[in-house]
Amino acid sequence: MTSAPVQPGSASATTPAPAPETTAGQPFPTRYREGEARATKMGTLLKRIAGVESVDEEQMLRIGAALRRRDELGQRLAEAIRTRAGEPGRVSMSDLDTALHHGLDAVDDPAPALVDFMTTVEQVPEWVDWDLVEAGARAYRRFGRAAADVGLQLSLLGGYRFGGPTDLLVQTGALTGGQSRRRLGETQRWVTSLTQPGGMRPHAEGWRLTLHVRAMHALVNHGFEPRWDVDRWGLPINQADQASTLGLFDGVVLIGVRALGVPVSRHESAAVMHLWRYVGWLMGVDEEFLVETERERHRLNYHVLISQGPLTEAGGQLTRSAVDAQLELDFRTWGPLAPLRARYERERLLSMLTVFLGPTSMKELGLPLRPPWAHPLAIAGHTVRHQVLRRLPGGRRVLERWGDRVVADLMVRYFGDDAPEVAALR
């Protein structure tokens, strides 16, 4: 069974030139570099930060080829999960869950695909430095509300300005309608789990959730690929988009929190990059996109940016849904003022988006412009808090506890009575 091919948005008014061929002889998807002129304007500051003097065309070819590459280990696991019950080689979700929690020995007669998957992910790469991983987790928690704001506004919503992944999200229904609030909360919970002490050790909460996300991505890819317009967009979930997503969680967040007044030392930068490098490895991102330094990530992010296609209608749908979800957040502790607080959060989000995304992107996404009042308030609060506490004995630990409280509050806002205990994630 096939569905109608995904149609490009109105931004692609002209027919793109024939795409170059990949190393496998297949042409690049037509989205490749289709929105380059627009993306180049967006990336002016990033280009300066990354020190990019000219486009690395070899890097661009690698990104283009990655649009047709998938996570093959995850693909084999997804095929086994989709195998009919009773047939040889089937992996049940229960078996996967048991293996993630307790290891293969806890699974009765594990299927070959599950053995291959778990054997691979349980072998921690030699380059992993656990002290640096933990330092990255602590730094992320110290960023507190700044990291949460940047993650939503600049990383997530900023990424909706390009077609492909956004169209997939709309088709899955993951971030539209009533699902938006919960899905945003689940993303925050995942980030929270991997930044808790010991969260990325094998079989710990962050490690398990990361691999659960990888399995879900593989299942989506497996299910959508036969009816997806691969020639237009590349594979539903591909290595180029995976690299882009990873860059939104490390490099973009580091730039964003600094813009909100949070100081980031060289050691903290290196630690955050190392944490997310391991996360990316667990997610099945190709080694060539698992960079070590922030500067490398910014350079890669710039090239990924200009490789993107145009905005489609899906981007506006997703963004407006996320903005409107602020009105659904749980502010019951505010009593009769809860609706007022919800409206304040929506206005605060729009104000910060106006600064982070700029007026042009706001109009493209169908969002109303707001005066930039929230940004200066956030900068003032973060600057005072971090500049003062970081200089006091035990101040960094105080910032970590503050970050934990911020996350706990966000969990309640997103999940209400079903909010996961942040402490339990440890």
Disulfide bonds with the S-S distance in Angstrom:
none
